[in-house]
Every structure is written in structure tokens, then in C-alpha cells.
Amino acid sequence: MLGVDRLDMIKGLLQKLLAFEKFLEENKGWESKVVLLQIAAPTRSDVPEYQELKSQVHEMVGRVNGKFGTFKTYPIIYLDKTVEFEALCALYAITDVALITSLRDGMNLVSYEYVACQESNKGVLILSEFAGAAQSLGAGAIVVNPWNIAEVAGAIKHALDMLPDERERRHKHNYKIVSAHTAQEWAKNYVWQLNDAAIKAPLGTGESLLGLPIEEAAEQYAQSKSRLLILGFNATLTEQVQSSERRATDQTGNTTLKLNSGLKGALKTLCDNEHTTVIVVSGYGKDVLHEVTY
């Protein structure tokens, strides 16, 4: 059984380990027949919350191995590092079960990579319902709620006991989806739709975007008692500047930033309003934001 994740709170590593522990507790004898190889690529190692997560995961791996391991076998092999893609594909190809327990995931590429490498083995995919991939691969996977530890433990048992006919049927469904919906196919369709829109726009035959009803929006804003404004930073609140103007350099050292003229007073008014919360979304550090906005 294989798990491949970033060492991140949203990946549900603790929930995965708890479910595997429960599976071993409820199914005596499997501790010497199944191994969970968990690869956890380090990320944001300088952030205290991630350091705490790493400690918790290490502690749980040690607990499970201490409880169910022997001198010859360990139920969990844990790699706290990245793995070369070629080696990862080899692991995908020979693994009987892939276990993905994301608590929140935009798509999850691991699930697609696993299916793509399983043409011969017909392995089983256990997939979190909170991963975007569940929308396309859910029919062929065993879909679980990672917060439900008992459900995930049961899914592990189901996957390991699954008969070859069901394994092949599930894999065939997902392999067809992965093979047909490639990155190249997506790019080709995307470019085609852009070209189609460019042709239709001058003719007035394409779909048009609805404009924001300014007066209605302003009226509702004025009447509201609690407001949340989420603003982008670069190219939304900032503008390009000449070298002689006051400026801040971004993290790459290549771009100069300046607050868009006329926005400073408006931002201060919004921030001073007790009914309004303003959030600025940016990949820049606080030092850059402070220099530009003050």
C-alpha cells in the first residue's frame, strides 16, 4: 500500500495513519502481510505548525510500528523526503493499493499518476471525497471521508480483499478517463475555445460577460453591517513606477512596486471602518507590503 503526499496539514497524514492503525487492530494477521509505504515530501520546514505536524507524524509511525512490528517486519515504512519521479512511477506500478486521505485538495495529481502506472497491476485507489480528483475518478475508486477513521479502515480491508474482476472493472473505468483527459488534450481544447471566442466576439455571437450592477452593489454595501473585502495585491493595488519614484523591490529583485495613485486614502477609510474587514492576498513578504502601503 502506498501513500505519496506533501507533509502538509491538508493532506490528512494523521488521519491516514490512524485509519491504518485501526485496520491492523481489527484485522489480526494482516500486520505481517501488508506494508504502508508513506512518502512525505518536506514543505515549509521553517514554519512551527509544520514542525509540529512532522513530530506528530513521526510519533504515530513509531507507535504503530512499535505496536505491530516484529524483528523482521514493520507495517509502516516512512520516507521523510522527496523521491525521483522515475522511482515513484516504479512504486506506483507495483503497488496494490494507493491511499489518499486529503482533507482538502484542489485535484491531487498522485491519484492520476497512480492510475496511469497501473495498466498491468490493476491496483485499487482509495480516494478522499475532498480531493478534486474524486469528481472524475470517484466511480472507479473507493471514495472515503478521511475524518471517518472507521470508514477508511474498512476501505483498506475492502481494497486488500477485492477480487480481480472488481479490481479490473474499477481500474478500466479510471484508466479510460486518465488516458483520454491528458494535459495535452486540455491545452488543445483550451486554445480552441480561446480562438473560437476571438472569432465570435467581433460578430456579437459569443457569450458576453455580465457587468457588475454598480448602483445595486453600492446600495447593498451601504446597508450591510459586516463586510469582507478580499483584494489582490500585485497589479490590482499596485502599478509600475519610474526609477525616480519611491518604490519597493519584490522578492525576486526584478519588479518595482508602488501603491496605485488614489488608493491609499480609500484603503485607509475602508480599514478604519469597524464594519469592514480588508484582506490583501499576496505572495510577497510583510516587509514589501509595509513599504508599499505606508
C-alpha positions, -999 to +999 in steps of 0.1 A: +000+000+000+014+034-010+009+070+002+025+099-015+019+134-001+035+167+009+040+170+046+010+193+049-020+196+072-044+194+043-031+160+032-046+141+061-015+122+071-025+118+107-060+106+097-044+081+073-021+067+100-050+065+125-071+046+099-042+022+091-037+016+129-074+008+133-073-016+103-045-035+119-062-036+153-094-050+138-078-075+113-053-097+132-027-113+110-025-086+084+004-068+102+028-093+087+011-093+052+007-056+044+031-026+044+022+010+041+050+029+023+043+065+031+064+092+013+060+126+029+079+154+009+090+181+034+075+215+029+077+248+048+101+233+073+107+266+090+070+271+100+063+260+136+029+244+127+046+222+101+074+213+125+047+202+150+029+181+123+062+164+114+067+155+151+032+141+154+035+120+123+069+106+134+054+098+168+024+080+153+046+060+129+067+049+158+037+040+178+022+018+151+055+001+143+061-005+180+027-020+185+025-042+154+061-046+142+084-076+148+122-082+144+115-090+108+086-068+097+073-032+101+038-023+090+049+013+081+079+024+061+081+062+063+103+083+040+106+119+051+120+131+017+111+135-020+116+106-044+127+109-080+098+107-104+112+076-122+114+057-089+079+070-079+064+056-112+080+022-104+064+023-069+031+032-085+033+003-109+039-024-083+016-011-055-017-029-049-034-001-031-029+037-032-043+055-001-051+092-005-068+109+025-066+146+017-087+169+039-088+195+012-073+191-023-078+211-055-072+180-076-045+156-064-022+145-092-010+114-073-043+097-079-040+103-117-003+092-118-011+060-099-039+050-123-017+058-153+010+035-140-014+006-131-022-007-166-008-042-157-014-045-120-049-031-118-044-017-083-071-002-062-074+036-055-088+047-021-096+084-026-108+112-003-141+127-012-125+161-005-100+157-034-110+173-067-100+140-084-129+123-068-152+141-093-136+122-122-121+091-106-147+085-079-166+059-099-136+036-101-121+044-067-132+036-032-143+071-021-140+078+017-144+106+042-109+109+058-124+122+090-142+089+094-114+067+106-136+036+108-147+041+072-112+045+059-101+014+078-130-005+063-120+007+028-084-006+033-098-040+041-122-039+011-093-029-012-070-057+001-097-083-002-110-071-036-115-098-062-096-095-095-128-089-115-138-059-094-102-045-094-101-047-132-135-031-137-127-002-114-093+003-130-106+001-165-131+030-158-104+053-143-077+044-168-100+054-196-106+088-180-069+094-174-059+083-209-085+105-226-082+136-205-045+144-208-027+177-202-022+179-240-059+174-247-068+200-221-044+226-236-057+219-271-093+223-261-084+255-241-067+271-271-095+261-294-121+278-271-100+309-270-098+311-307-135+304-310-142+332-286-119+356-305-138+349-337-173+352-322-167+383-301-165+408-330-196+393-345-215+395-313-225+358-314-205+346-284-214+346-248-209+380-231-199+386-195-224+404-173-212+437-159-213+444-122-245+463-113-227+492-097-257+510-081-272+478-067-238+467-053-232+501-037-266+501-021-262+466-006-227+476+006-240+506+024-268+486+041-246+458+052-234+455+088-205+432+083-183+434+052-153+413+040-132+427+011-105+404-004-081+423-026-053+411-048-020+430-044+002+429-075-014+447-105-045+453-085-034+476-058+000+484-073+013+500-105+046+502-123+068+531-114+097+551-128+131+546-113+130+581-097+098+573-077+095+558-043+094+521-048+099+486-032+115+456-048+097+423-048+112+390-036+128+382-069+145+416-071+131+421-106+100+442-101+094+476-086+061+482-068+041+513-059+006+517-045-018+528-072-024+565-070-056+574-052-060+541-034-041+549-002-069+571+012-096+547+001-078+518+017-074+537+050-111+546+050-121+510+045-097+497+072-109+523+097-145+513+093-155+490+122-179+471+099-153+463+072-125+438+072-099+441+044-077+412+034-049+417+009-038+385-008-001+384-018+029+362-022+052+390-011+066+393+024+052+417+050+082+440+046+074+446+010+037+452+017+046+476+046+070+496+024+045+499-004+013+507+016+028+531+042 
